[in-house]
């Protein structure tokens, strides 16, 4: 058996585990959203959402899923067929609501311990402030629609956590840092780009925590103007 066959077999074997992980994550997020019990966070942590672009799309899917249930009930006369389809439709509806809930109850966090970048329940990257050299608001469009993308440029690697093929915050790391990605994969990166609904506010709040951050040209000019 070749190494490629072994990797394929491992991926196939992990599918049930990944499916269970997603199912549990969806239902747990829905529970937390309904009962207003967000995951435990530091007392001083400030949350920044990222679901504004995805919400209209998910709401549309939820509306379509809700309409499918009475349509199926009306057009399928066979009881033995109708019941499984109704159960599947109800499960799909709840699953989509849970997906939306997962984006709401797992926001990005800016806390004393560091910057926590998330996407639902399956992306959770914690960067301590000492690991960050610079953070800035910068919008970038990506060619792929995947949420998690890794871009390699020579020895450097940039991790993108995108929403609708876009990021708007760039984090430059002081040195290569290993982070854990979905599916249990670890990668060493030198920069992290992600999306938030209010990039300027997040960057401003994050910069308050950066140790020994060099001032930008604009900040230098402002400081000189105030002293003169």
N, C-alpha and C positions, 0 to 999 in steps of 0.2 A: 504493500500500500504506500502511495506517495505522500509527501507532506501536504500537497494540495488536497488530496482525498481526506487526510486527517482533519485539516481545517474545515472542510465542507461538512464532515461528519460532526465536528464540534458545534458548528453553527446550527445544524439541524437539531442536534440534541438540546441546544439551549433555547429553542423556540418555545416549548411549553413553559419554561421558567420565565422567559421574557413576557409571554402572554399573561401569566399569572401576576407578574410584577405590575404590568400596565393595568390589569383589572383591579387589583387591590388599590393602586394609586388613584384610579378614577373614582372609586367608591369612597375612599378616604377623603379625597378632595371635596367631593360632593357633600359629605357629612360635615366637614369643617366649614364649608361655605354656608350651608343651611343653618347650622347652629352657631355661626360666628365664632368659631374656635380655630384661629390661625395657628400654624405651627409655632412652637416656643421660640422666641427670639430675645436678643439682648434688650434690656429696658430702654436703652438710649438709641436703639436701631431705628433708622428712618427708612420707610418703604417707598419704592418707586416702581410704579406699574409699567407694563409693556403690552397690554392686551387691547389697546384702542383700535389697532388696525385689524386684529383678528376677530374682535367681537361682532361686527356686522356680518362677517362671513359665517361664523358659527351660529349666530342667531338665525340666519337664513336657512342653514342646514337643519337647525332645530325645528323651525316652522314647517319645512318640507317633511321632516320625519313625523311631526305631529299630524299633518294632513294625511299621510299615508295610512295611518291606523284606521280611521273611519272608512277610507276608500277601500282598503282591503276587506274590511268587515262587510261592506256593501256588495262588492263585486264577486266575492268568493262564496258560492252557495254551499260548498262541501265543508261540513263541520271539521272533519279530520284534517283538512288542509288549512282551513281558516285559523284554527287555534295556534298551530306552530308559527304561522306568518304574523299573527297578532303579537305573540310572545316575542318574536324576533324584532318586530317593529317597536315594541315597548322598550326592549333592551337597548336598541339603537338610539332611541330618543333619550333615555336616561344617560347613556354613555356620552352622547354629545353634550348634554348639560354638564356632566361631570368633567369633560374636557375643558369647557369654558371655566368651570369652577377651579380647575387646577391652575389655570393662568392667573386667576384672581387671588388665590390664597397663597401663592408662592412668588411674591414680588422680589425684585432686586432689593438688597439691603445695604445701607451705609451705616456702619456701626464703629465703635471704638476699636474693635478687634480687626476690622478690615472691610473690604468690599466683597459682597456676596452676589454673584451673578447667577440667575436661575432662569429656567424655562420649564414651567410646570413642575412636576415632581421628579422628572428624570434627568434634568441638568441642574447641577448645584456645584458651583465653583467658588471656593473661598480664597481670596487673595489678601494676605496681611499687608498693612500699609508699607512696611519696610521693603516689601517685594516690588512696589510700584514706583517707577521713576517719574512717570507723567501720565496724566489723564486729561483728555480734551474732547470737546463736542465736535464731531466730524462725520457728516453723513456720507455713506458709501453704498453704492448699489452693487449687488453680486449677480453673477451670471446664472447661478443655480438657485432653485427655490427651496433647497434643503435647509432645515433649521440649524444643524450643526455642520460646519464646514471647516476643514483644515487646509490652509494655504501654505505651501512650502516655497521659500525663496532661498536657495542655497542652504546654509546651515540654520537659517532662521525659519521659524514656523509661527504663523498667525492663526489663532482660533477665532472663527466667526460664529456667534450665536445670533442668527438673523431672524427677523420678522418680515414676511412678505419680500424676501430677497434684498433686505436692506439692514444696515447697522448705522448707528449715529453717535456712538461713544467709542473712543479708542483708548486703550490702556497699554502703555509701554512698560515692560518689566525691566527691572534692574539687571537681571540675569536669567538665563533659561530656567523655567519652572515647570515641574511635572504636575499635570492636573489629570483628574479622572473624568472620562467621558462616558456617555451612555454605552450600554452593552459591556461594561466592565473594562474598557480599553483605557490605558493611560498614555498620554502624549506629553512631550516636552515642548513648551511654547515660549516665545519671546514677546508676544503681544496678544491681546485679547480685544476683539471688537464685538460689541453687542448693541441691542436696541432697547430704548426706553421711551416712554411717552413724553418725558420732560428732560431731555439730555442736559440742558444748561443748568437746571436746578441740581441734578445729580452730580454733575462735574463740580459745581461750586461747593456743594456740601462735601464732596470727597476731597477736594483740594485743602480743606481745612484740616484734614487728618494727615496729609503727606508730610513726612519728616524731611527737613532740609531741602524743600523743593526750590529749585532755582526760579527766580522771578522771570516772567516773560518781558519782552520789550515794552509792551503796553503798561505792565505793572511798574517797570522801572521809570518810564516817563511820568506816570501818575505820582510815584513817590517823589521824584525830583520836583514836580510842579508843586506838590504840597509843601516841600521844604523851602522853596524859594519865595 
